[in-house]
Amino acid sequence: MKKRFIILLCCLSLSISIKAQSFGGGMILGLSTSQVSGDNLGGFKKAGLLIGGFIDLQLNNAVRSQMEMTFIQKGSNNPNMNENSYSDMSLSYVEIPLLIKYQQSRTIAIEGGVETALLISASDNDIYGQISANSSRKFNRTDVSVFIGIDYFINQRLILNSRISNSILPIRAHASNTTFQFNKGQYNSVMSFALHYILL
């Protein structure tokens, strides 16, 4: 009887603790600008869509943890396409960022985390259209990145988020299939700008 009472008391305490946690959530809508390191093209010239949602948990007065699920477009763009130029890439992912936010002031929060993305579509295009897939240079199915960002609170429900991320694993091999030290292939680099609308 005593053991049952202790177990019941522990379960009740855990339930109260969970209810006391401050969960939240909302929607994300924005734009991504990206490039691919190692494709011989420079600049964040590939524009794409960023849309999804998030849930977060208040850990203390200044710190929140957050998980997101988003659809994001990445890749590279060659604005001067010709017969002798490099191709451009269009990549679409379902991405799950995990992050920690630190509330620096009433209007500013800084963040950092890691994100794992699943490739759902990819194309590599030159002046003649899509390049035939080369089995030795297929895009990897997953893209693992680290990122940092900043939030600006427009009001209590609307947040402007800016974020920069970079792959830590290559998204595919170089055309030459060569590697050098930490340079193992091509990598996504992304800057994103999004509005986060808090629903909960």
C-alpha positions as CSV (number, residue, x, y, z in Angstrom):
1,M,0.0,0.0,0.0
2,K,2.9,2.3,0.9
3,K,4.6,1.6,-2.4
4,R,1.5,2.3,-4.4
5,F,1.0,5.6,-2.5
6,I,4.6,6.6,-3.3
7,I,4.2,5.7,-7.0
8,L,0.9,7.7,-7.1
9,L,2.5,10.7,-5.5
10,C,5.4,10.6,-7.9
11,C,3.0,10.4,-10.9
12,L,1.0,13.3,-9.5
13,S,4.1,15.4,-9.0
14,L,5.3,14.6,-12.6
15,S,1.8,15.5,-14.0
16,I,1.8,18.9,-12.1
17,S,5.4,19.6,-13.3
18,I,4.5,18.9,-17.0
19,K,1.4,21.1,-16.7
20,A,3.4,23.9,-15.2
21,Q,5.7,23.9,-18.2
22,S,5.0,26.8,-20.6
23,F,4.5,25.3,-24.1
24,G,3.9,27.4,-27.1
25,G,3.7,27.1,-30.9
26,G,3.0,28.9,-34.1
27,M,3.5,29.2,-37.9
28,I,6.5,30.2,-40.0
29,L,6.5,32.0,-43.3
30,G,9.5,33.5,-45.1
31,L,12.2,33.4,-47.8
32,S,15.5,31.6,-48.1
33,T,18.6,32.8,-50.0
34,S,21.2,30.3,-50.6
35,Q,24.4,29.2,-52.3
36,V,26.3,25.9,-52.7
37,S,29.9,26.0,-51.6
38,G,32.2,24.2,-54.0
39,D,30.1,24.8,-57.2
40,N,32.3,27.6,-58.5
41,L,29.5,30.1,-58.2
42,G,29.5,32.8,-55.5
43,G,26.8,34.7,-53.6
44,F,23.4,34.0,-52.0
45,K,21.6,34.2,-55.3
46,K,19.1,31.4,-55.1
47,A,15.8,32.5,-53.6
48,G,13.3,30.0,-52.2
49,L,10.3,29.5,-50.0
50,L,10.3,28.8,-46.3
51,I,7.1,27.7,-44.6
52,G,6.2,25.5,-41.6
53,G,5.5,25.5,-37.9
54,F,7.1,25.3,-34.5
55,I,6.6,24.3,-30.9
56,D,8.6,25.6,-28.0
57,L,9.1,25.2,-24.3
58,Q,10.0,27.8,-21.7
59,L,12.9,26.5,-19.7
60,N,13.4,29.5,-17.5
61,N,12.8,33.3,-17.6
62,A,15.4,33.8,-20.4
63,V,15.8,30.5,-22.2
64,R,13.5,28.5,-24.5
65,S,14.0,25.3,-26.5
66,Q,12.2,25.1,-29.9
67,M,11.6,22.5,-32.5
68,E,10.4,23.4,-36.0
69,M,9.3,21.5,-39.1
70,T,9.6,23.4,-42.4
71,F,9.6,23.1,-46.1
72,I,12.6,25.0,-47.5
73,Q,14.2,25.5,-50.9
74,K,17.9,25.7,-51.3
75,G,20.5,25.5,-54.1
76,S,22.5,27.8,-56.3
77,N,21.7,30.2,-59.2
78,N,23.8,31.1,-62.2
79,P,22.4,34.3,-63.5
80,N,24.8,34.3,-66.5
81,M,24.1,30.9,-67.9
82,N,25.8,30.0,-71.2
83,E,27.4,27.1,-72.9
84,N,30.7,27.4,-70.9
85,S,29.2,28.3,-67.5
86,Y,28.4,26.2,-64.5
87,S,25.0,24.8,-63.9
88,D,22.6,25.8,-61.1
89,M,20.9,23.7,-58.6
90,S,17.3,23.6,-57.2
91,L,16.9,21.6,-54.0
92,S,13.8,21.2,-51.8
93,Y,13.9,19.8,-48.3
94,V,11.7,19.0,-45.3
95,E,13.8,20.3,-42.4
96,I,13.6,19.8,-38.7
97,P,15.6,22.5,-36.7
98,L,16.3,22.0,-33.0
99,L,17.4,25.1,-31.2
100,I,17.9,27.1,-28.0
101,K,16.8,30.7,-27.7
102,Y,18.2,33.2,-25.2
103,Q,16.1,36.3,-24.5
104,Q,18.5,39.1,-24.4
105,S,15.9,41.9,-24.0
106,R,12.2,42.4,-24.4
107,T,12.6,42.7,-28.2
108,I,15.7,40.7,-29.0
109,A,16.6,37.0,-28.7
110,I,19.5,35.1,-30.0
111,E,19.4,31.4,-31.1
112,G,21.6,28.5,-32.2
113,G,21.1,24.9,-33.1
114,V,21.3,22.1,-35.5
115,E,18.9,21.0,-38.3
116,T,18.4,17.8,-40.2
117,A,16.8,18.0,-43.6
118,L,15.4,15.3,-45.9
119,L,15.7,15.9,-49.6
120,I,12.4,15.6,-51.4
121,S,13.4,16.9,-54.9
122,A,16.6,18.0,-56.7
123,S,17.5,19.2,-60.1
124,D,20.8,20.3,-61.7
125,N,20.3,22.5,-64.8
126,D,22.4,24.0,-67.5
127,I,21.6,26.0,-70.6
128,Y,20.0,23.0,-72.3
129,G,17.8,22.0,-69.3
130,Q,18.2,19.3,-66.6
131,I,21.5,17.4,-66.6
132,S,21.2,13.7,-66.7
133,A,21.8,12.1,-63.3
134,N,25.3,10.7,-62.7
135,S,25.2,7.9,-60.2
136,S,28.5,8.9,-58.7
137,R,27.2,12.5,-58.0
138,K,23.7,12.0,-56.7
139,F,22.6,14.4,-54.0
140,N,22.7,12.9,-50.5
141,R,19.2,12.3,-49.1
142,T,20.0,14.2,-45.8
143,D,21.5,17.5,-45.1
144,V,22.8,18.2,-41.6
145,S,23.5,21.9,-40.7
146,V,24.3,24.1,-37.8
147,F,22.9,27.6,-37.6
148,I,22.8,30.9,-35.6
149,G,20.1,33.5,-35.7
150,I,18.3,36.4,-34.1
151,D,14.7,37.2,-33.3
152,Y,13.2,40.7,-33.3
153,F,9.8,40.9,-31.5
154,I,7.5,43.1,-33.5
155,N,4.8,42.5,-30.9
156,Q,3.7,39.8,-28.5
157,R,2.7,37.4,-31.3
158,L,4.8,38.4,-34.3
159,I,8.5,37.8,-34.6
160,L,11.0,38.6,-37.4
161,N,13.6,35.9,-37.5
162,S,16.9,36.1,-39.4
163,R,19.1,33.0,-39.6
164,I,22.3,31.8,-41.3
165,S,23.2,28.1,-41.6
166,N,25.8,25.9,-43.2
167,S,26.0,22.2,-43.9
168,I,28.5,20.2,-41.8
169,L,28.2,17.1,-44.1
170,P,28.5,17.4,-47.9
171,I,25.3,17.4,-50.0
172,R,27.2,15.6,-52.8
173,A,30.7,15.1,-54.1
174,H,32.8,17.5,-56.2
175,A,32.7,17.0,-59.9
176,S,36.2,15.7,-59.7
177,N,35.3,13.4,-56.8
178,T,38.4,14.7,-55.0
179,T,38.6,15.8,-51.3
180,F,41.0,17.9,-49.4
181,Q,41.2,17.9,-45.5
182,F,37.7,19.1,-44.3
183,N,36.5,19.9,-47.9
184,K,34.7,16.7,-48.7
185,G,32.4,18.0,-51.4
186,Q,29.6,20.6,-51.9
187,Y,27.8,22.2,-49.0
188,N,24.6,24.3,-48.6
189,S,24.9,27.8,-47.2
190,V,21.6,29.5,-46.4
191,M,20.4,32.9,-45.1
192,S,16.7,33.0,-44.2
193,F,14.3,35.7,-43.2
194,A,10.9,34.7,-41.8
195,L,8.0,35.8,-39.8
196,H,7.0,33.6,-36.8
197,Y,3.4,34.0,-35.7
198,I,2.7,32.7,-32.2
199,L,-0.6,30.9,-32.0
200,L,-0.3,29.3,-28.5
